[in-house]
Amino acid sequence: MAGSNTYRLRCSLPAHEMDVRGLAATAYPDGAFVSVSRDRTARVWVPDSSGNKGFMEMQCMNGHANFVSCVCIIAPNETYPRGLIATGGHDNNICVFSLDRPDPLFTLKGHKNTVCTLSAGKFGTLLSGSWDTTAKVWLSEKCMMTLQGHTAAVWAVVILPEQGLMLSGSADKTIKLWKAGRCENTYTGHEDCVRGLAVINEVEFLSCSNDASIRRWMVNGECVQVYYGHTNYIYSIAVFPNGQDFVSTGEDRTVRVWRKGECCQTIRLPAQSVWCCCLLPNGDIAVGASDGAIRVFTEIEERVASAQDLQAFEDELSKAIIDPKTGDLGDIKIEDLPGKEHLNEPGNRDGQTRLIKEDSNVEAYQWSMGDQRWVKIGDVVGGSSQQSSKRVMYEGKEYDFVFTIDVNEGGPALKLPYNLMEDPWLTAHNFLQKNDLSPMFLDQVANFIIENTKGHTLGQAPSTSTDPFTGAGRYIPGSGSDSQGSGADPFTGGGRYIPGSGSTGTAPSGVADPFTGGSAYSSLQKVTTNIYFPSTDGVMFEQANATQILSKLQELNNTAPQDHKLSEAALVSLEKLLLTVTDLKRKEQPTAEQINVLWRASHWPEDIVFPVLDILRLAVRHPEVNAQLCGGTEGASLCNHLLGLMSPEGRPANQMLALRTLCNCFSGSHGRALLLGQRDAVLSRVGDLRAVCNKNIHVALATLVLNYAGRLYGQPAEIEAKAQCLSVASTILEVVLDREAVFRLLVALGTTVAGDGTAKDLARSLGVKSQISKYASVSDPGKVGECCRLVLNELQ
């Protein structure tokens, strides 16, 4: 087939009754694509079997209760060999369809506002972005994790080829890189909303923005190039298979083709907003616009539309009305414009525009490099953009219109300010939200705006307007504090009492129980069975030197502030309690008074509380203490107190002992119930502590994740909890060096994925396999390499 290197119309499809907001090429049938629209439908289009150059509608899908705003294709798998179609809408939902039925297979609910962007990855992973300022990761019909950090609507998301890496672009003007659910980098440079993202390769991507620029980024954060050409908001971008060239669309009525970093072709459409584009497998470009039409452009001569259809498209373009307020054509002074004789001079580049004065009218023409002629692209109305207009002041700002809206009978009228550059639907949404009105009025208010502004719908809100989707980002505590090395006593100096001292549960490499050292076997034997996971019994920190703990407690009590000193009776109570809980086989039971003294003493000043925390660590293993401190409202108080001590800015001794206490809470039913209920808060804090450079803390972190994994084993319905375990374990593995901590994290990973296909898919999509493969060859201790190889086998 002959190619001309210039895209020309292949066909125009009167596809939808309202704006076409999203397009995606399908995996099946060959050459097909799917479109979504504000008319609340998704439609699948296949090449016309009769041999002409158009497309036929194969399926119309319904499932959303409001506008459909985005679409992506989930790759084929064994269950769905033709792939799936995911759509997001203004009803806050994601609908997932198969190609052979018009209603959704299932609906994903969780976002609190419009779902405006979707991206699919390997192993069935789906990433969504919303006006609620979050992105969410979905797998097997459930939300695996929520990505929080943006302070405004998330307009664009994409999953990078390297497993576990995801990007989000927002109306807060930033792009964020996420790995295993945590923000790894924030890219700044755009001066307005980020509207689109596209992957170039594993280390590069493109972004487009309302600031009319396209940026090329390295994943490490470097912006290597900025492309200019569009004269208004840029809504979508798609990269050609060669990984260098790309196509973009925007509010300036154009599709632009970029080759070798230059805009080599500009295609204008008879519609103001060119919302979306996608590349078909044969290299053709499908484009959706605000007039409800889909237009397909091709380089291949054999697929170019007939002369009659090309002329019809040109005639439609020439009748377009161009409002200079959009800024697409620059400032216009009619008296300075030339006549039609100016069109006798050829243009310098494809897409170049010229304005011609014809009597009292102004006509716009565009140079077609392929046809070597000027093509009329519309009539300009409305005069110079520099001319003063009768704008209305409202709340200190100028508007084209300020409408009076009577919503409640007998109630006060409400003011609705509006500029022609704004999207009436977003303006209506903001108006309803500001005045606490029902969303069911959205259509009514938007149509009122359209009717009373004579149909000028020119795109999204300008950059000077208030961001309509602001929201508070999740607070992420600062990382780390200067902690002493693992070899020194971090509290009082060498040779003195070390809280929680003794074995961390580290076993020689050749023992059957890798945590306690029991049932020894020869390390030279080849491991043929999996002795490491699933690990469901829980790993505790049990060893202690009661004499040293009591000695340190007495010493610190002597120097404690007067209002914190413990009485002799209280010290005796703590001593009796410690002796009781150190040996769980003793017949004596802890008394309520002893437990109350322990709880009060655990609130000592942070610089002296550590021996009390060591007693608390041991005490929660006792069934009576576990029941009293972990049950009911007392449990929530205990958990909050320990989380406070685990602040990244806190003292390493307290951080370690609080972590060990949480680990030991798993020894009792009340403690297990408490920690499962507080999982999200606890594991979030665990992730925050990963940057603290202390091996004892790292071992405690790993143990806590392992204990969670053990409680979740055999519960496939708890996939969101397992997702958090995978995410936290993955992020901790990036920084830990201690081999015991690495080993426990590997056991946690193995326990999390064992016997759970969905968890395995999620682990693969997060890049766990590539992350841990470096440990497969570790031989000192041998249990690290052995366990790693077993986990890798699970993820094959």
N, C-alpha and C positions, 0 to 999 in steps of 0.2 A: 504494500500500500504506500502511496506517495504521501509524504508529510511536507507541510509548507513552513513549519516553525512559527506560524501565526494561527492563533485560535480564531475560528469562525463558528457561527451558529450551526449546531446540529439539529436542534429542535426546541420548541417552546411548548411546555405542558401547562394547561390551565388546571393546576394540580389541586389547589385548596381554595376555600372560600375566604380565608384570611391569611395574614402573613405566614410565610414559610420560615420557621425559626431554626430548624436543624436538618442536616442531611448526613447520611453515612452509607458507605458502600457495604453491601451484605456479602456474607461468605457464600451464599447460595440464593437463587440461581446465578449462573455466570453472568456478569455484567449488570446485575441488579443493584438497586439502592433503595433506601427508605427515607421518607421525609416526615417531618412533624410540623404542626401548625397551631396557630391560635384558634383554629376551628375545632380543636380538641381531638383531632384524629392523627393517627400515624398511617402512612400508606406505603406499600411496597410496589416499586416500579421495575418492570422487566423489559428487556429489549423486545420490540414489536416482532412477533414471529412471522408476520406477513412479508417481512423483507424491507419495509421502509425504515427510515432513519430515526424513528421515534421510540417511545416507550408506552407500555400498557400498564394499567393498574392491576396488580395481581391480588392485593389484599388491602382492605381498609380496616384498621384496628381502632377499637374504642375501649376506654377504660378510665380515662381521666375525667374529673368533674369540672375541670377548668382548662385554660390554655395549656398546650404542650409546648415546652420550650427547648428541649434538648433530646438527643438520641445518640446511642452508640451500639455497637455490635459486640456481643459476647461470643468469643471464638467457639467453634464446634468442639464437642467432647463426645464421649461414648454414649451418654444419655441423650444428647441433642446433636446429632451429627451434622445438622444444617446450621447450628449456631442459634443464638437467641437475640432478640431485639429488646433493649432497655430504653425506656423513655421517662423523662422527668417533667413535672408540670407545676402549674400554679396552685394545685391542690396539695402541695407539699409532699406528694407521693412519687414513687418510682414504680412503673408498671413494666413487667417483663413478659414478652410475648414470644411464642414460636411462630414460624412462618405460615403454619397451616391452620391457624384459628384466629378469629377476630377479637377474642376476649383475652385478658391477661392470664398467664399461667399462675402468676402470683404477684402480689403488690408489696413493696417494701415501704414501711412507714417508720418515721423517726425524726425526719427534719421538721422544723417548726415554721418554715417559710418556703417560698418557691424553690424548687430544685431546678437550677438553671444550667448545669453542666454535668456531663458524665464521661467516664473513661473506663475501658475494660482492660484487664491485664491477663497474665497467665493464670492457669489453674482456676478460672472462673471468678477471679477477684473483680469487684466493681468499685470504682471510686466516684463519689458524687460531691458536688458543691452546691451551696444554697445561699439564699439571701439571709439566712439565719446566722451567717458569719462562720459556719463550720463546713468541714468536709468530712465525709464518712466513708469507711471501708466496709464493704459488704461481701459475704461469702455464704453460699448455701442458704439463701433467704434470710440471713440474719446480719445485723450490724456487728462487725468485729471490733471496731474502734472508731472513735470520733477525734478528728484532728482540730484542735482548738488553738487559736493564736492570732488569727486575723481579727481586725476590729471593724470590718465592714463586709458587705456581701462578697462571697466567693464566686466570681464569674467564670473561672476557668480551672479545670483540673486535667492532669494527664499522668499516666503511669509510665515511668522510664523503663528502658529495656533491662537495666540492671535490677535484679530482683530486690524488692524492698524499698526502692526509691520512688517517691511520688512528688509531684509539683502542684501547687495551687496558686492561682492569681486572683487578686482581690481589688475591690473598689477602694481599699485603703492604699492603693498604688504600689503595693509590694507583691513579690512572688516568694513563696516559701518552699524549701526542700524538706521533705519528711522521710525519715527512715525508721521503720518498725514503729510507726506511730508517734515519733518525736520529731520536733522541728530541729533540723541540723544546720540550716542556713536561711538567711533572709536576703533577698536581692532587691536593691533599691536603684532607681534611675528613672523610671517612668514618672511623668508629672500628672497623670490622671489615672482613672480606673484601668486595670489590666483586664482585657476582654477575651483574649485567646492565647492558647499555648500549643506548641507543636514540637514533637521530638525530631531532631535531626539525626542523632546517633546516641551512643551510650553516654557521651560526655558533653553534648551540645544540644541546645534547644532554642526555639524562637518564641517571642512574646509579642503581642500587639495590644494597642491601648487606645483609649479615648484621646490621648495626646497626639494622635495621627502619626505615631512612629511605630516601627518594628525594630525589635532589638534581638541580637544574637548573643547568647550567653554560653559560657562554659559552666558546667555543673559546680565547679569550685567557686563560682561567684563572679568571675570576670566577664564584663560586657565587652565583647570583641568587635562589635559593629552595630551601628544604628542606621536604619534605612528610612528615607523620607520619600514621599510621593503622593500619598493620600492627602486630601485637604480637609478631612473631617474624621470623625470617629472610625476606628478600624475594629470590625466585629469578629472576623474569623481569619484563620490562616491554616494552610495545609501544605505539607512538604512533598515534593516529587520523590519517586523511588531513588533517584541518584543522590539524595541526601544533601543537595546543594541548592537546587532551585525550588521555588515555592510560589503559591498563589494566595492573594489576600482579597478581602471584600470589606466594604465599609459604607458609611453614611453619605459619602460623596457620589453615590449612584454607580460606583465602579467595581469591576473585577480587575485586578492587576496581576500580571504574570512577571515574576522576577527571575532573571537568569544571571549567574555570575555576579550577583550583588547589585544588579541594575534592574530598574523597571523597564522591561523590553516591550510590554504591550499593555494598553489600557482599554478595557471594554466597558462602555457605558450601557446602562440599562434604563428602560423607561419606568423606573421605580426609585423612590428616594433612598430607601433603606435596603441594602444588599446584606442580609443578615448572615448568610452561611454559605459554605462551599464544601465540596468533597471531591477527591480525585477517584475516578473509576479505574479499574484494573487496566483498561486499555489506554490510559493516559488522558481520557476526556475529563472535562471539568463540569460538574453539576453545581448550579448556583440557585439559591432560594432568596426571594425578596418580599418586600412589603405588599406587592400587588397580588400575592397568592400564587404566582407562577413560578415554575422551575424551568430554567433554561440550561441546556447542555451545549457546551462548546467543544470543538474538536480541531486537531491539527491535520487530521487525515482527510485528504481530498474526497475520497470515496464516501465519507460519512457527513460531509458538509451538506447543509439543507439545500433544497432546490432554489433556483433563482427567484421563484415566486415567493417562497417563504423568507428568503433573505431580504427581499424588497419589503415584505410586510413588516418584518422586524425593524427595518430602517425607517419605514413610514411611522410606525408606532413610536420610535425613538424621537423622530422629528417633531411629533406632536406633544412631547412632554413639556410640562411647565416647570421652569427652573426659578426658584425663589432665591434672589441674591443674598438673603439673610442667612442662608446656609453657609456662606463663605466659600462655596466650591469654586467660584469663578473670580474671586478677588473683588476689589472695589470697582464699581461701574459708574462712569460718567458718560451719559449718552452723547453729549455734545462732542466728546473727544473720539468717538468710535468711527472707524472707516466704513465705507460701503462694501458691496459685494465684490468689487474689483480686487479687494484684498485677498480674496480666495483664489486668485490666479497664481499667487505665489505658493509653492509647495511648503509643507511643514518640515520641521527639523527632526521630529521624533514621533513615534507612535503615541497617540493619546493627547497630543498637543491640542489645546483649545484656542479658538479665536471667536471674538464677539463682533458681530456685524450689525450695523445700523441699516434697517430696511424701513424707509419712511419714518414713522414714529415708534417702530418696534425694534426690539433687540433680539437677534437670533444667535444661538450658540452652535459652533461647528467644531468637530474633532477630526484631526488628521489620522487617516488610516494608512499605515505604512504598507500593508499588504495590498490595498487597492490603489494606492498612490493618489488619493483624492480626499477632499474635505467632505465629511458626512454630518448632516445637520443632526444635532442631539437635543434640540428643544428651543422653546421660546422663553426669554427671560422676562419676568414680570416683577413689578414691585419697586423698580428704581434702584438708586444707589444704596449700598449698604451703609454709606456714610451720611445719607440724608437723615435728618431728625424725624422721629416718629412720635406719635402721641402715645407715649408710654405712661403707665399708671404707677404711682408710688404706693407701696403697701409694706408696712413694717420695715421701712428704711431701704427697700429695694425697688428697682424698676421692673415692671412686667408689661407684656403686651396686652394682657387681659387680667382683670380681677372680677370674677363672677360672684354673684350672690346666690347662695344655695339654701333653699328652705327644705330642711330634712324632717324636722319634727313639727307637727302642726301645733301652732300656738307658742313654739319655742323660738329662741333667737335665730336669726339668719346667720349662716356661716359664710366666710369669705374664702374663695378658692383662687389663688393667684396662678397664672399660667403664662409661660413663654412659648413661642412657636417652635423654639429649638428643643422643647421637652417632649418626652413620650407621654401621650395622654393617659396611657394605662398606668405608668409609674406615678404620674402626678395624682391620678385618682387613688391609687394605692396609698400614697403618702397622706393624702387628704383624709381618707377614712381612718388611717392609723392615728394621725394627729388628733382627730376629734373623737376617737374611741367609738367609731361607727362600725356596723356589721360589714364584713367583706362581701356579703351578698349584694351590696349596692355598687360593686366595682364596675360591672358592665354599664349600669345606668349612668354613673358619673362620667366614665370614660367616653361613652357615646354622646353625652351632653357636651363635653369639651370638643369633640370632633365636629359635631353639628354646628356649634357656635363659633368655630374657628375656620369654617369652610374647608375642613378636611386636611389642614396642614398638620401632618404627623411626621415630624422630622427627626425622630430618633430619641436617644436617651438624654437625660438631664445634663446641662452644661457643667463644666468643671467648677464653675463659680457657685453653683447651687449647693445647698446643704446635702451631704451624703444621706440618702434615704434609708440606708440599712446599717447604721452604726450599731455597734454592740460591744460590750466589754469583753476583752480577750481573757482567757484563763490566766490567772497569776501563776507564773513559774518561779519558784524561789531561786535565789542566787545559788551558785554552785560552790561547794567546798569550803573548807577552812584549813588553815595551816595545821596539819596534824603531824605528830611525831612519827618517825619511822617505826616499822613493825617490831624491830628488835628491842627498842628501849621501852622502859616502863613509862607509859604516857601520862602517868598521874603523879608519882612521887619520886621517881628516880630508881636507878638500878638496885636490885636486891630487896626492894620493898614489896608491899602487898600489891598484887596485880589483879584487878577485878576480873572475875570470870576466867582466871588463869587455869592452866591445865589443858588437857586435850581439846582440840577443836573438833574432835571426831575424825581426825585424819587417820587413815589406816595405812599400814604398809601396803605396797603395791600388790603383794601376793596374799591377801586375805579374802575370805568369802564375803564377810560383812565389810563393805568398803568404808563404813563410817565408824564402827566401834572396834574392829580388829578381832572379832570372835571367829571361831571355826577356821583356823588357819589352813591354808593349802599352799602348795608350792607355787611360787611365782613363775617358775619355769614351765609350768604346765600350760598348754595352749587352751585358751578359753573357747569352749565349744557351745556353751549355753550362756544365756543372758542373765547374769547375776546382779545386774545394776538397776534395771528398771523393768516394769513400773515399780517405783518405791512409794509405798502407801502408808507405812507405819509412822512416818514422821521422824525427823532427826532433832534431838534435843541437846541443849548445853547443860550438862548435869554435874560435872566435876567442880569441886570447890574446896577451899581450905577454910573451914569455919573459924579456926583460931585466928588466922590473919584478918579475916573480914571483921570479926568482933574487935580485934585490936585497933584496926583502922577506924572503926565506928566510934570507939571510945576516945581515940585521939582527936578526931575531928569534932566530936561533941564538946570536948573541953575548950576548944577554940572557937566554937560557933557563936554567933550573935546571941545575946541573952534571950531574945524573943523566939529563938529557934532551938535553944538547948532542950535536950530530952531529959526527963526526970530519971532518977535511978530506977524507978518502977518501970518506966517505958523501956529503958535499956535491958532490964531483966526480961521483959516481955519479948523483945526482939531476939534476945539470946535463946530463950526457950523455943521460940518459933523457928529460929534457924536450925537448932539441933533436931527439931521434929521433922522439918522438911528436907534436911540433908539426907536422912535415912527414912525413906518412905515406908519401910517395914516396921517402924516403931508403932507401938500401940497407941501412944498419945495422939490426940487430935488437936490441931490448932484451935484456939479459942477465938470467939468473936472479938474480944478485947485485943488480943495479939494482932489480929488482922487489921483492926482499926488503927492501932499504933503504927503498923507498917504503912498503911495508906497515908496517914498524916505525915510520917517521916519522909515518904517518897517525894514530898513537896518542899524539902529542904532547898536552900540556895543551890544553884547549878554547880558551883565550884566545890561543894562538899557532899553532894547527894550520892555519889557513885557507890559507896558501900551499901547504902540502903537499897539501891537498885539491884545490887548483886544478891541481896537477900530476896528481893521481889522476884528476880529471875528464877531462883530456886523454889520459892514458895508457890508460884503458880502451877508447878507440876503436881502439887498435892490436890487431890480431888476436892477437899473442903475449901481450900483457898481459891481454887479454880472456879468453883461454883459461886462463891461469894463475890469475888472481884470481877468475874467475867460475865455474870448473869445480870439480866435486867438493866436498869439505868446505870448501875455501877459499872457495867461492862463498857458502855459508851464513854463514861468518864475516864476509865482506865486507858482505853484506846486513844482518846484525845490527848491525855497527859503524855503518853509514850510518843505519840506523833510530834508533840511539841518539843520533847527532848531530842527528837531525831531531825530537827531543823538543820539544813545544810550549814547554817552559821553557828550551830551549837558546838559543844565540846565533844571531841572524839570518844572519850570514855563513856559519856552518857549516850551518845549515838549507838555505840556498840552494845551496851547493856540493855538499852531499850529494844534494840533489834533481837537480842538473845531472849529477852522476856517474851516478845511476841512469838518467837519460834517455840518457846516452851508452853505458851498458852494452848498450842495444838495438842497437848497431852490430855486435855480434858474435853468433854463434850460441850460444856459451856463456852470454853475458850475457842473451840473450833467453830461453833455457831457464831460467836462474836466476830471472829476474823473473817469468816465468809461473808457476813453481812457488811463488814467494813472494808471489803477487798479493794474497792476502787481507790479509796483514800490511802490505804496502807501501801499498795503497790505503786501508786503514784509517788509517794514519798520515798519509797525504795529506789525508784528510778532517779529521783533527785539526788540521792546520796551516792550515786555511782562515781562521782568525781572526787570524792574524799579519798585521799591517797593513804589508805591504811588497810593492810591485808586482813586484820581481824574483822574490820567492818565489812570488807568484801566477802569474807567467808560467811559472816552472819547474813548479809544480803542474799547470797546464793542459797543459804539454808532456808531462809524464809520463803523464797520463791519455790524451792523444792517442796516445802511442806504444803504450800498452796496447790502445787501440781498434784501432789499425792491425794489431797482431798477431792480434787476434780476428776481423778482417774475414774473411768467407767461411767461418766456422766456426759454423754454427747450433747445433751440439751444445754449444757453450760459452755457453749462455744465462745460466747463473748468473754467469759472469765478466762478461758483457756487462751484466747487471743491476747489478753492483757499479760498473762504469764509469758507467752512467747515473745511479746514485744519487750517486756522488762528484761527477761533473760538475755535477749539479743543485744539490747543496749548496754547491759552491764558487761557482757563479753567483750565489748569493744575496748574497755579500759582496764579490766582486771589482768594482773600478771601472775598472781598467786595460783599455783596449780591446784590446790585444794578447792579454791573458789571456782576455778574453771571446771573441775570435775563435778562439783555439785550442780553447777548450771547445766552441764551436759546431761546429768541424770534428770534434772528438772525438764529439760527439753524432751528427752526420751519418754519420760512419764506422761508429759502433756500430749504427745502425738500417738502414743501406743494405743492401738486398737480403735483409732478415731480417724477415719478417712478425711473428714472435713478439716480437722486440726492439721493433718499432714499437708493438705493442699494449702492451707494458710501459711504454714511454716515454709513451704516451698516458695510461695509468692513473696514472703518477707525476706527471702535470700538467706535463710538459716543454713542451708546446705553449703553454700559457698563460704559462708562466714566461719563455720566450724571445721572445715576440711583440713585446715592447717594443724589441727590437734591430732589428726589420725596417725601421725608418725611419732608422736610423743611416747617415749619409753621410760621416762623417769618423772613421775611414777607411771608404771605400765597401765594402771587403771584408767588414766586419762585417754591414752590412745585406744585402749580396748573399748571403752564406753563410747568414744567418738565414732569409731567404726560401726558400732551397733546402731547408733542414731542415724548415721548416714545410710545404713541399710534400710532403716524404717522409711527414709525419705526417697528411696529409689523410685 
